[in-house]
């Protein structure tokens, strides 16, 4: 039994779900993203453009 992968909403990359520090919730849209797709203010790539 393997854990399903977490897929980032911004870059569509799959990550192992057991890595707790991979997922970050955007402060604006509340979707889950990998840490690479969230800026220092907690906004995802799409929300930080606005």
PyMOL Python script that loads the backbone (N, CA, C, O; Angstrom):
from pymol import cmd

cmd.read_pdbstr("""\
ATOM      1  N   UNK A   1       0.846  -1.180   0.000  1.00  0.00           N
ATOM      2  CA  UNK A   1       0.000   0.000   0.000  1.00  0.00           C
ATOM      3  C   UNK A   1       0.891   1.243   0.000  1.00  0.00           C
ATOM      4  O   UNK A   1       1.620   1.471   0.965  1.00  0.00           O
ATOM      5  N   UNK A   2       0.846   2.031  -1.039  1.00  0.00           N
ATOM      6  CA  UNK A   2       1.653   3.238  -1.111  1.00  0.00           C
ATOM      7  C   UNK A   2       0.761   4.463  -1.015  1.00  0.00           C
ATOM      8  O   UNK A   2      -0.408   4.435  -1.398  1.00  0.00           O
ATOM      9  N   UNK A   3       1.339   5.539  -0.494  1.00  0.00           N
ATOM     10  CA  UNK A   3       0.596   6.782  -0.355  1.00  0.00           C
ATOM     11  C   UNK A   3       0.397   7.414  -1.717  1.00  0.00           C
ATOM     12  O   UNK A   3       1.301   7.375  -2.552  1.00  0.00           O
ATOM     13  N   UNK A   4      -0.773   7.999  -1.962  1.00  0.00           N
ATOM     14  CA  UNK A   4      -0.975   8.717  -3.224  1.00  0.00           C
ATOM     15  C   UNK A   4      -0.115   9.969  -3.260  1.00  0.00           C
ATOM     16  O   UNK A   4       0.229  10.530  -2.219  1.00  0.00           O
ATOM     17  N   UNK A   5       0.220  10.391  -4.439  1.00  0.00           N
ATOM     18  CA  UNK A   5       1.037  11.588  -4.581  1.00  0.00           C
ATOM     19  C   UNK A   5       0.199  12.842  -4.437  1.00  0.00           C
ATOM     20  O   UNK A   5      -0.974  12.869  -4.808  1.00  0.00           O
ATOM     21  N   UNK A   6       0.813  13.879  -3.896  1.00  0.00           N
ATOM     22  CA  UNK A   6       0.224  15.211  -3.888  1.00  0.00           C
ATOM     23  C   UNK A   6       0.638  15.884  -5.183  1.00  0.00           C
ATOM     24  O   UNK A   6       1.820  15.878  -5.529  1.00  0.00           O
ATOM     25  N   UNK A   7      -0.318  16.469  -5.913  1.00  0.00           N
ATOM     26  CA  UNK A   7      -0.019  17.162  -7.161  1.00  0.00           C
ATOM     27  C   UNK A   7      -0.249  18.650  -6.942  1.00  0.00           C
ATOM     28  O   UNK A   7      -1.338  19.078  -6.557  1.00  0.00           O
ATOM     29  N   UNK A   8       0.795  19.427  -7.195  1.00  0.00           N
ATOM     30  CA  UNK A   8       0.720  20.878  -7.016  1.00  0.00           C
ATOM     31  C   UNK A   8      -0.272  21.484  -8.009  1.00  0.00           C
ATOM     32  O   UNK A   8      -0.273  21.128  -9.187  1.00  0.00           O
ATOM     33  N   UNK A   9      -1.107  22.393  -7.533  1.00  0.00           N
ATOM     34  CA  UNK A   9      -2.107  23.037  -8.383  1.00  0.00           C
ATOM     35  C   UNK A   9      -1.487  23.993  -9.398  1.00  0.00           C
ATOM     36  O   UNK A   9      -2.112  24.296 -10.414  1.00  0.00           O
ATOM     37  N   UNK A  10      -0.275  24.472  -9.141  1.00  0.00           N
ATOM     38  CA  UNK A  10       0.355  25.433 -10.044  1.00  0.00           C
ATOM     39  C   UNK A  10       1.249  24.776 -11.089  1.00  0.00           C
ATOM     40  O   UNK A  10       1.128  25.071 -12.278  1.00  0.00           O
ATOM     41  N   UNK A  11       2.143  23.892 -10.661  1.00  0.00           N
ATOM     42  CA  UNK A  11       3.110  23.329 -11.606  1.00  0.00           C
ATOM     43  C   UNK A  11       2.783  21.901 -12.031  1.00  0.00           C
ATOM     44  O   UNK A  11       3.458  21.355 -12.903  1.00  0.00           O
ATOM     45  N   UNK A  12       1.763  21.286 -11.436  1.00  0.00           N
ATOM     46  CA  UNK A  12       1.317  19.925 -11.762  1.00  0.00           C
ATOM     47  C   UNK A  12       2.370  18.854 -11.504  1.00  0.00           C
ATOM     48  O   UNK A  12       2.277  17.763 -12.066  1.00  0.00           O
ATOM     49  N   UNK A  13       3.362  19.134 -10.677  1.00  0.00           N
ATOM     50  CA  UNK A  13       4.357  18.129 -10.324  1.00  0.00           C
ATOM     51  C   UNK A  13       3.814  17.272  -9.187  1.00  0.00           C
ATOM     52  O   UNK A  13       3.166  17.778  -8.271  1.00  0.00           O
ATOM     53  N   UNK A  14       4.081  15.979  -9.252  1.00  0.00           N
ATOM     54  CA  UNK A  14       3.662  15.070  -8.198  1.00  0.00           C
ATOM     55  C   UNK A  14       4.714  14.985  -7.107  1.00  0.00           C
ATOM     56  O   UNK A  14       5.910  14.959  -7.396  1.00  0.00           O
ATOM     57  N   UNK A  15       4.279  14.941  -5.862  1.00  0.00           N
ATOM     58  CA  UNK A  15       5.172  14.841  -4.713  1.00  0.00           C
ATOM     59  C   UNK A  15       4.642  13.760  -3.793  1.00  0.00           C
ATOM     60  O   UNK A  15       3.431  13.556  -3.716  1.00  0.00           O
ATOM     61  N   UNK A  16       5.522  13.067  -3.098  1.00  0.00           N
ATOM     62  CA  UNK A  16       5.111  12.062  -2.124  1.00  0.00           C
ATOM     63  C   UNK A  16       4.338  12.751  -1.004  1.00  0.00           C
ATOM     64  O   UNK A  16       4.783  13.766  -0.467  1.00  0.00           O
ATOM     65  N   UNK A  17       3.186  12.197  -0.657  1.00  0.00           N
ATOM     66  CA  UNK A  17       2.324  12.841   0.327  1.00  0.00           C
ATOM     67  C   UNK A  17       2.885  12.770   1.742  1.00  0.00           C
ATOM     68  O   UNK A  17       2.484  13.564   2.594  1.00  0.00           O
ATOM     69  N   UNK A  18       3.812  11.831   2.022  1.00  0.00           N
ATOM     70  CA  UNK A  18       4.340  11.724   3.381  1.00  0.00           C
ATOM     71  C   UNK A  18       5.366  12.803   3.704  1.00  0.00           C
ATOM     72  O   UNK A  18       5.779  12.930   4.857  1.00  0.00           O
ATOM     73  N   UNK A  19       5.781  13.576   2.716  1.00  0.00           N
ATOM     74  CA  UNK A  19       6.720  14.678   2.964  1.00  0.00           C
ATOM     75  C   UNK A  19       5.913  15.889   3.405  1.00  0.00           C
ATOM     76  O   UNK A  19       5.402  16.638   2.573  1.00  0.00           O
ATOM     77  N   UNK A  20       5.800  16.078   4.704  1.00  0.00           N
ATOM     78  CA  UNK A  20       4.926  17.102   5.271  1.00  0.00           C
ATOM     79  C   UNK A  20       5.266  18.520   4.890  1.00  0.00           C
ATOM     80  O   UNK A  20       4.388  19.383   4.894  1.00  0.00           O
ATOM     81  N   UNK A  21       6.520  18.791   4.560  1.00  0.00           N
ATOM     82  CA  UNK A  21       6.888  20.164   4.245  1.00  0.00           C
ATOM     83  C   UNK A  21       6.742  20.493   2.763  1.00  0.00           C
ATOM     84  O   UNK A  21       7.152  21.572   2.333  1.00  0.00           O
ATOM     85  N   UNK A  22       6.168  19.589   1.974  1.00  0.00           N
ATOM     86  CA  UNK A  22       5.991  19.830   0.539  1.00  0.00           C
ATOM     87  C   UNK A  22       4.760  20.681   0.278  1.00  0.00           C
ATOM     88  O   UNK A  22       4.785  21.543  -0.601  1.00  0.00           O
ATOM     89  N   UNK A  23       3.691  20.459   1.017  1.00  0.00           N
ATOM     90  CA  UNK A  23       2.433  21.142   0.752  1.00  0.00           C
ATOM     91  C   UNK A  23       2.326  22.452   1.522  1.00  0.00           C
ATOM     92  O   UNK A  23       2.590  22.509   2.723  1.00  0.00           O
ATOM     93  N   UNK A  24       1.934  23.502   0.806  1.00  0.00           N
ATOM     94  CA  UNK A  24       1.696  24.812   1.408  1.00  0.00           C
ATOM     95  C   UNK A  24       0.394  25.354   0.853  1.00  0.00           C
ATOM     96  O   UNK A  24       0.168  25.317  -0.357  1.00  0.00           O
ATOM     97  N   UNK A  25      -0.463  25.857   1.726  1.00  0.00           N
ATOM     98  CA  UNK A  25      -1.736  26.416   1.290  1.00  0.00           C
ATOM     99  C   UNK A  25      -1.563  27.894   0.975  1.00  0.00           C
ATOM    100  O   UNK A  25      -1.001  28.648   1.770  1.00  0.00           O
ATOM    101  N   UNK A  26      -2.050  28.302  -0.193  1.00  0.00           N
ATOM    102  CA  UNK A  26      -1.992  29.714  -0.572  1.00  0.00           C
ATOM    103  C   UNK A  26      -2.913  30.517   0.334  1.00  0.00           C
ATOM    104  O   UNK A  26      -4.043  30.105   0.599  1.00  0.00           O
ATOM    105  N   UNK A  27      -2.435  31.661   0.808  1.00  0.00           N
ATOM    106  CA  UNK A  27      -3.224  32.510   1.706  1.00  0.00           C
ATOM    107  C   UNK A  27      -4.383  33.189   0.988  1.00  0.00           C
ATOM    108  O   UNK A  27      -5.324  33.650   1.633  1.00  0.00           O
ATOM    109  N   UNK A  28      -4.324  33.255  -0.344  1.00  0.00           N
ATOM    110  CA  UNK A  28      -5.354  33.952  -1.112  1.00  0.00           C
ATOM    111  C   UNK A  28      -6.424  32.986  -1.620  1.00  0.00           C
ATOM    112  O   UNK A  28      -7.609  33.161  -1.335  1.00  0.00           O
ATOM    113  N   UNK A  29      -5.996  31.951  -2.385  1.00  0.00           N
ATOM    114  CA  UNK A  29      -6.973  31.048  -3.008  1.00  0.00           C
ATOM    115  C   UNK A  29      -7.202  29.757  -2.216  1.00  0.00           C
ATOM    116  O   UNK A  29      -8.113  28.992  -2.535  1.00  0.00           O
ATOM    117  N   UNK A  30      -6.383  29.508  -1.186  1.00  0.00           N
ATOM    118  CA  UNK A  30      -6.508  28.343  -0.304  1.00  0.00           C
ATOM    119  C   UNK A  30      -6.287  26.999  -0.990  1.00  0.00           C
ATOM    120  O   UNK A  30      -6.671  25.964  -0.446  1.00  0.00           O
ATOM    121  N   UNK A  31      -5.675  26.995  -2.173  1.00  0.00           N
ATOM    122  CA  UNK A  31      -5.321  25.728  -2.822  1.00  0.00           C
ATOM    123  C   UNK A  31      -3.960  25.284  -2.325  1.00  0.00           C
ATOM    124  O   UNK A  31      -3.163  26.104  -1.871  1.00  0.00           O
ATOM    125  N   UNK A  32      -3.687  23.974  -2.410  1.00  0.00           N
ATOM    126  CA  UNK A  32      -2.409  23.433  -1.961  1.00  0.00           C
ATOM    127  C   UNK A  32      -1.385  23.471  -3.080  1.00  0.00           C
ATOM    128  O   UNK A  32      -1.675  23.083  -4.211  1.00  0.00           O
ATOM    129  N   UNK A  33      -0.195  23.936  -2.762  1.00  0.00           N
ATOM    130  CA  UNK A  33       0.899  24.050  -3.714  1.00  0.00           C
ATOM    131  C   UNK A  33       2.166  23.494  -3.086  1.00  0.00           C
ATOM    132  O   UNK A  33       2.261  23.360  -1.866  1.00  0.00           O
ATOM    133  N   UNK A  34       3.146  23.170  -3.939  1.00  0.00           N
ATOM    134  CA  UNK A  34       4.454  22.801  -3.401  1.00  0.00           C
ATOM    135  C   UNK A  34       5.148  24.087  -2.950  1.00  0.00           C
ATOM    136  O   UNK A  34       4.787  25.181  -3.385  1.00  0.00           O
ATOM    137  N   UNK A  35       6.131  23.950  -2.090  1.00  0.00           N
ATOM    138  CA  UNK A  35       6.788  25.132  -1.524  1.00  0.00           C
ATOM    139  C   UNK A  35       7.491  25.970  -2.581  1.00  0.00           C
ATOM    140  O   UNK A  35       7.707  27.164  -2.376  1.00  0.00           O
ATOM    141  N   UNK A  36       7.850  25.364  -3.706  1.00  0.00           N
ATOM    142  CA  UNK A  36       8.511  26.102  -4.789  1.00  0.00           C
ATOM    143  C   UNK A  36       7.566  27.069  -5.493  1.00  0.00           C
ATOM    144  O   UNK A  36       8.018  28.032  -6.112  1.00  0.00           O
ATOM    145  N   UNK A  37       6.265  26.826  -5.406  1.00  0.00           N
ATOM    146  CA  UNK A  37       5.278  27.654  -6.108  1.00  0.00           C
ATOM    147  C   UNK A  37       4.592  28.668  -5.204  1.00  0.00           C
ATOM    148  O   UNK A  37       3.606  29.287  -5.605  1.00  0.00           O
ATOM    149  N   UNK A  38       5.102  28.844  -3.986  1.00  0.00           N
ATOM    150  CA  UNK A  38       4.530  29.813  -3.057  1.00  0.00           C
ATOM    151  C   UNK A  38       5.621  30.814  -2.684  1.00  0.00           C
ATOM    152  O   UNK A  38       6.740  30.421  -2.356  1.00  0.00           O
ATOM    153  N   UNK A  39       5.295  32.113  -2.735  1.00  0.00           N
ATOM    154  CA  UNK A  39       6.302  33.130  -2.421  1.00  0.00           C
ATOM    155  C   UNK A  39       6.450  33.330  -0.915  1.00  0.00           C
ATOM    156  O   UNK A  39       5.801  32.646  -0.124  1.00  0.00           O
ATOM    157  N   UNK A  40       7.302  34.266  -0.528  1.00  0.00           N
ATOM    158  CA  UNK A  40       7.593  34.480   0.889  1.00  0.00           C
ATOM    159  C   UNK A  40       6.409  35.051   1.665  1.00  0.00           C
ATOM    160  O   UNK A  40       6.426  35.068   2.895  1.00  0.00           O
ATOM    161  N   UNK A  41       5.371  35.525   0.947  1.00  0.00           N
ATOM    162  CA  UNK A  41       4.182  36.061   1.593  1.00  0.00           C
ATOM    163  C   UNK A  41       3.049  35.040   1.670  1.00  0.00           C
ATOM    164  O   UNK A  41       1.951  35.369   2.119  1.00  0.00           O
ATOM    165  N   UNK A  42       3.305  33.804   1.237  1.00  0.00           N
ATOM    166  CA  UNK A  42       2.304  32.752   1.302  1.00  0.00           C
ATOM    167  C   UNK A  42       1.322  32.754   0.151  1.00  0.00           C
ATOM    168  O   UNK A  42       0.249  32.159   0.247  1.00  0.00           O
ATOM    169  N   UNK A  43       1.681  33.424  -0.949  1.00  0.00           N
ATOM    170  CA  UNK A  43       0.804  33.474  -2.124  1.00  0.00           C
ATOM    171  C   UNK A  43       1.375  32.580  -3.216  1.00  0.00           C
ATOM    172  O   UNK A  43       2.590  32.516  -3.402  1.00  0.00           O
ATOM    173  N   UNK A  44       0.494  31.891  -3.936  1.00  0.00           N
ATOM    174  CA  UNK A  44       0.949  31.059  -5.043  1.00  0.00           C
ATOM    175  C   UNK A  44       1.332  31.940  -6.233  1.00  0.00           C
ATOM    176  O   UNK A  44       1.103  33.149  -6.213  1.00  0.00           O
ATOM    177  N   UNK A  45       1.895  31.351  -7.231  1.00  0.00           N
ATOM    178  CA  UNK A  45       2.375  32.079  -8.410  1.00  0.00           C
ATOM    179  C   UNK A  45       1.246  32.889  -9.055  1.00  0.00           C
ATOM    180  O   UNK A  45       1.421  34.059  -9.394  1.00  0.00           O
ATOM    181  N   UNK A  46       0.089  32.247  -9.217  1.00  0.00           N
ATOM    182  CA  UNK A  46      -1.038  32.917  -9.866  1.00  0.00           C
ATOM    183  C   UNK A  46      -1.544  34.090  -9.045  1.00  0.00           C
ATOM    184  O   UNK A  46      -1.813  35.156  -9.598  1.00  0.00           O
ATOM    185  N   UNK A  47      -1.680  33.916  -7.727  1.00  0.00           N
ATOM    186  CA  UNK A  47      -2.212  34.984  -6.872  1.00  0.00           C
ATOM    187  C   UNK A  47      -1.206  36.124  -6.686  1.00  0.00           C
ATOM    188  O   UNK A  47      -1.610  37.267  -6.477  1.00  0.00           O
ATOM    189  N   UNK A  48       0.073  35.836  -6.759  1.00  0.00           N
ATOM    190  CA  UNK A  48       1.062  36.894  -6.565  1.00  0.00           C
ATOM    191  C   UNK A  48       1.160  37.818  -7.780  1.00  0.00           C
ATOM    192  O   UNK A  48       1.722  38.909  -7.679  1.00  0.00           O
ATOM    193  N   UNK A  49       0.625  37.398  -8.917  1.00  0.00           N
ATOM    194  CA  UNK A  49       0.619  38.255 -10.122  1.00  0.00           C
ATOM    195  C   UNK A  49      -0.394  39.374  -9.992  1.00  0.00           C
ATOM    196  O   UNK A  49      -0.217  40.444 -10.573  1.00  0.00           O
ATOM    197  N   UNK A  50      -1.452  39.138  -9.234  1.00  0.00           N
ATOM    198  CA  UNK A  50      -2.528  40.134  -9.094  1.00  0.00           C
ATOM    199  C   UNK A  50      -2.163  41.264  -8.168  1.00  0.00           C
ATOM    200  O   UNK A  50      -2.967  42.172  -7.955  1.00  0.00           O
TER     201      UNK A  50
END
""", "prot")
cmd.dss("prot")
cmd.show_as("cartoon", "prot")
cmd.util.cbc("prot")
cmd.orient("prot")
